[in-house]
Amino acid sequence: MARAGQVKSSAGERLSDRIAVGVLTRAFPPWLVDEVVAECGRAEQRSRLLPARVVVYFVLAMCLFFGQPYEEVARLLGEGLQGERRWRQGWRVPTTAAIGRARERLGTEPLKVLFARACRPVAVAGTAGAWYRRWRLVAVDGTTFDVADTSANEAFFGRPGSGRGQGAFPQARVVALAECGTHAVFATTLGPLAASEQTLSRQLFSRLTAGMLLLADRGFYGFELWQAARSTGADLLWRVKKNAILPVLQRLPDGSYLSAVHADTDRKRRANPVAVRVIEYTLGPGGDGDVYRLITTICDPEAAPAADLAALYAQRWEIETTFDEIKTHQRGPKLVLRSKYPWGVEQEIYGFLLVHHAIRQLMHQAALDHETDPDRISFTRSLRIVRRQVPAQAAFSPRPTRQGTDPHPG
């Protein structure tokens, strides 16, 4: 008798080899998953109940249908084939224990590499709301995820505390770069709660390029971090604290002024200055609201007038909305990541980000097709559509395929 998940057709092919994940399988095609699995040394030496490629798709499906039991997610993956009568025999779903062991064999690295290979900024020249003049608008920010309350997770990630005691769950800290106009997350890293957003963000700057304008809130500014981001060739527009020392070196016609920032060791001597332009404004009724101080690498006011940059800074909130899409709508409000060990937490988080990127790619294409701003398309509705497609689509076979090869031609 065939083992669970290994029921075969008359041609000897396993149903588990043809599991599909609808839109997600198109975003992360089998040839790419195969390359990543091989690159990470996870390719099977023998036939397994749950091959590595299938486990990658299972993790994605688990993060698409978060909160559903393992076995229910596995059932959804095979449902489309049986519903369309592409398989004559039933499929006995792998047990929760078998799925857990398969996730552990897979580990975290394939999901991280898949994210690095597949997740890029998606805006094109015609994407509404993604650009300011020649700059692609991107933002950096951080968030936290509640993780399962286990000794392993607490030891690795740590638990938040306050004057009222410790938090209910350990938390993982995540920092990301996202494209403001499309909400596509294209770089991320995570670590324990004790790791600061500034420390983690430095690991992301290799994904910045010339032609980007990076927005950041006042919690990120530090001279060394500013220099690290600036060295990538990207331009920067960061808010700084009100007590930052920014001497007026030259007033500019648009109301901004040129100033300089220094390393801590050079500040008293005003040595080794780095030129910045400062934009100051107040938000609130009657001019009594919060004072905003922005610094930028764009020192020419004709290239980017102060009023434009002040308005653009509001785009930084798009990354906050991105985190809300992932944590509130995709994961579910107040739900806790299920993995009991740090490797599983990391695997889950990368799974969430991969799924979110695939949905945002779909939304971006729909916006282009209808010549509209991606912000006018509902993430929640798009998420529902993608979820409905999984049991209805079985368009790709997770059997080994070559790049660019359609496993089901015609």
N, C-alpha and C positions, 0 to 999 in steps of 0.2 A: 504494500500500500504506500502511495506517495505521502511524504511528510506534509504537514500543514504549509500551505503557500507554495507547494511544489507540484500541484496537479498539472498534468501535461496534456497537450492536444495530441491528435494523431501524428503530428509531425515531430513530436518529442520536445516541443518548446514549453517552457514554464509560463504560467499566467503571470507570475511575478516579474518575468522579463519584459512584460508589455504594459506594466503599470504606467499611467500617464497622470500628469498634474495640470492639464489644461493650459492656461495662459503661462503658468510657471515653467512648463516644459519648453514652451517656445522661447521664453526669456533666457532660459539656461538649457540649451539643447543637449541631447545625449552625448554628442561628440565632445562638447566642452567639459561636461561632467566626467567623462571617461579620461580625458587628458589630465584633469585635476586629480582624480583618484590615483592615476598612475604616477603623476608627479609627486604625490604625497606618500607613495609607497603603500597604498591601501588596496591595490588590485589583488583579487583573489587568486590563490594558487590552486584552489579546488572549488567546485561548485558548492555554494552555500544556500541555506534556506533564504537568506536575505542578502543578495549581492550588494556591494558597496554603493553602486550607482542607485539602486532602489532605495537604500537607506538615506542617501542624500535627498532624494525626492520625498521620502517619508518625513524627514526633518522639516522640509519646506511645508509640506502639507500639515504637519503638526502645528506649525506657527501660523498657518492660514486658518486652521480650525482650532485655535487655542481653546483649551478648556474641555475638549472632547477626549474621551479615553483613547489610549493608543490603539486598541483593537477597532474602535469605531473609525478612526482615521484610516487605518489600513483597509477596512472594508470599503470606505469611500473611494480609495484609490483603484480598487478592482471593479467597482460597481458599473462603470461605464461599459467595460468590455462585455460583461454578462448581460447588461440591459440591452445592448445592441446585438446580442446573440453571436458575438465573435468568439465565444468560448462555449464548448458543448457541456463541459462539466463544471460543477461548483468549485469554489475556492475556499478552503478552510483557512481562515485568517490566522496569521501567526499570533502567538500568545504575547501578552505584555512582557513577560520575562524574556522571550526570544527577541523582541524588538529592543528592549533595554540593552541586552548583550550586543546586539548589532550596532546600536548607537555608540556603545563604548569602543567597539572595534574600529569604528569609523573615526572617532575622536573629533577634535576641533579643526585641525589644520585644513582638511578639504573645504570646509565652509569658509574659512578665512581666505584661502587662495581663490575660491570661486568668486567671493565678493571682490577681491582685488582685480580679478581678470574681467569681471562682467559689469561692475557697477561704476559708471562714469557719468559726468554731467550729460544731460540729454538734450538740452536746448539747442536749436539750430537758429540760423539768422532770422527766420520768420516767427520764432516763438514769442508771443506777446508777453510782456512783463518780465522777461528774463534778462534784459540788457539795459544798461545806461550808456548811451553813445557807443563807444567801442568796448566797454567793459561787460563781462559776464558777472552778474551779482551772485556772490556766495557768502555764506555765513558759517561761523564756528560757534558751537555752544555745547553744553553738557547736560546730562540728566542722570537719574538713578533708576535702577530696577530692583524691586523687592524680590528676593530669591528665597528658596525653600529654607526653612529654619532647621538646619542640620549643623552638627559640630564642624563638619568639613567646610561648609560654606561660611560659617561664622569665623572660623580660623583664618580663612583666606581673604574674604571680602570685608569682614568687620560689620559692626552693627551701629546704626546711628544712636546718638545719645543726646540728652538735654537735661535741664534742671529737674525734669519730672521723671527721669530714668531712661532706660534704654528702649530703643524701638522694638516693635514686635518681630521684625524680620531683618536678617542681614541684607545689605544692599551692595549691588555692583555699580560702579560709576562708569558711564559711557560718555565719550566726547566724539563729536562728528563734524564733518564738513558737509553742508548741503547747498544745493543750487536753489536760490531763493525763488526763482520764477516757476520751477517745476516741483520743488520739494524732493528732488532726487538726492539721496545721501550717497556720496561718492568716496568718502573716506571715514574710517571709524577706528577707534581703539577703546579698550576697556581695561579696568583694573580695580583694585580694592577701593573701598570708600575713602581710605586715608590718602589716596593719590589725588593730587589737586587737578583741577581742570587745566590749569596752565601747564603743568608737567606733562599730562597726557596729550594735550593739543600739539605739543612740539613734534610728536611722532607722526602727525598728519600732514605737516607742511610740505613734504615731498610731493604731495598731490596738487599743490598750488602751481600755477603757471602764469606767465605773462599774459595780460589780457583779462585777468580776473580782478575783481574788486572785492576784497575780503572785509566783511563787517563783523565787529565783535563788541560785546558790551564791556562795561568798565571793570568787570572782574578779571579780564584777561590781560590788561596792559601791564607790562613790565619791560624795561629796556631790552633785556636779552631776548625776550620772546618777540618783541617788535622787530628786532634786528633779524631774528631767525626767519620770521615770515617775510620780511622785506627782501631778504637775500634770494628768495625764490623767483623774483621778477614780478610777482603780483603786486598790485597796488592795495593799500590798506585804508580803511576808514573805521577807526575804533573810538569808542567813547572812553574818556578818562575821568578820574575822580575830580571833584571840584577843588580839592586842595593840591592838585598837581601844579608844580612850578613850571610855568610856561611864559617866559619873558617875551614882551612884544618887541620884535626886532624890526618889523616893517608892516605898517598898515596897508591893506590892499583895498582896491576900489569897491569890492563887493561886501565889505564889512568884516572879512576874515583877516587874519594876520599871520605873518611868518614868525616862527619861533624855532627853538632847538631843544632836543632832549639829550640827556647824557647818561652814561653808565653811572652807577652809584659811586664808584671810585673816582669818577671825573667830575661829579656835579659841583663840588665846592670850587674847583679850579676852573670850571667851565671849559674843560679840555675835551678834545675830540667830539665836538658837537655834531649831531645828526639833524638835518633840517626837517621841519614839519610845518604844516599849515594848520591853523587852529580856527575852528568854527564854533562860535558860542551863540546860544539862543535859549529862550525860555518857553516852556509849554505850560499853559494854564491860563485861567481867566485873569484879565487885567495885568498881565505880566508878573503875577505873583506865584507862578507855578514852579516846577522843577527846572533848574538850570542844567542845560546840556552843554558839555564841552567835548567836541570831537577833534581828533587829530588825523591827518591824512598825509599820505606820501604824494598826493597830487598838489603840487605847489603852484601851479598856474591856474588862476581863477577863471581864465577864459576857457580852459579845458573842462572845468567842472565848477560852475558858480556855487557860492556858499549856500544859497537858497536851495539849489538842487541837491547838494550833499546832505543838508539837514532833512529834506524830505526823503531822500534815499535811505537814511539810517533806519527809518521805520520798517524797511524791508527785513531788518534783522529778525523781526518777530516771526518771519516765515519759518525759521528753523524751530521755534517754539511750537508752531502749529504742526510741523512735521513730527516732533516727538509726541504730540497729543494724538496724531493719527495712529502712530504705532502703539502707544501705551493705552489709550482709551478705547479706540475703535477696533484696532486689529487684535491686540491682546485681550482687551476687555478691562473696564474700570476696576481697580483695586485687586486684580488677580495677581497671583504670585507665580513666578517661574517655577516649574515643577522639578527641575533637576536637583538631585541631592548632592552633587559634587561639582566643584568649580569647572572642570572640563565640560560638563553638560550644560552649565549655565552659559558658558561662552558659546557653545554650539547653538543653543537656543537663541541667543541674542543675534548672532550672525544670521540665523535662519529668519528671524523677524525682519532684519534689515534687507535681506535678499528678497523676501516676499514683498515688502513695501516698495522696493525699487522696481520690481516687475509690475506692480499695480500702477505706479507712477509713470512708467514707460507707456503703458496702455493708455492712461489718461492723457499723456502728452500727445500721442498719436491721434487720439480722438479730437483734441483741441486743434491740432494742425488741420485735420480733415474738415473741421467746421469753422476754421479761421477765427478761433476765439482764444481767450486767455485760459490757461490751464486752471487758474483759480476759480473759474466759473463752472468747473465740473466737480461734482460731489465725490469726495473720497469714499464716504460711507456707501453710496450707491454703487460705485465702482467695485468696492470690496465685496458687496453682495453678489454682483454679477460674476466676479471671478470665483467666488465660492460655489455658485450654482453650476459653473462650467465644469468643475472637476469631475463629478460623476457622469457628466454628459459627454465628455471628450476623452477619447483614447487614441489620439492622433499620432503618438510617437512611441516607438518601442525602445525601452532602455537596454536593448542588446547592444554590444559594441558596434559603433559606427564610425566612419571617418568624417572629418570636418567637411561640411558642405554636402554630405550624403543624406538624402531623404530616405528613411527606412521604409516608408510606405509610398513609393512613387505612384503618381496618378491618383 
